[in-house]
Amino acid sequence: MTTKFSLRQFKRKYGTHKTCLETIKQLRFPDNMECPKCKKQTVFYPVRERSSFACNFCGWHVYPLAGTIFEKSSTPLDLWFFAMYLMVQTRSGISAKQFERMLGVTYKTAWRIFKQIRMLMAQEPSLLTGTVYMDEYGFRYNHRKDGGAMFFVEKLV
């Protein structure tokens, strides 16, 4: 069984915009990747004052946030990551109003973050398959032969 991811551990790992951007970059464009332009194995280095990374040889830019929920957002990535952390860690859910208070952003920004994360969680294919346990209830998801799906909720004693 894994240990809980504490707030202190979260802040240490994802405490700044720069570390969050580097994490996304490593997921989408790992080190020693082939540059799409010059076709050489390269390490992309961060471009100052931008959310992009450049090829070590030809200077080609890659944008790790392109095509994600973070694209065109002026909200720092550490706030986005903290919002995701709050959504996962709170036992009975969290509201956009609570996001507003905890993140120190406007309600409009908090609502947009909340909505984007929930839409992302609802996308298919879902990472939650089989039996998923939450507190004292278990949710079971079964595919039907006709392409549909069935959800079962059962109380665990």
Secondary structure, 3 states (H helix, E strand, C coil): CCCCCCHHHHHHHHCCHHHHHHHHHHHHCCCCEECCCCCCEECCEECCCCCCEECCCCCCEECCCCCCCCCCCCCCHHHHHHHHHHHHHCCCCCCHHHHHHHHCCCHHHHHHHHHHHHHHHHCCCCCCCEEEEECCEEEEEEECCCCCEEEEEEECC
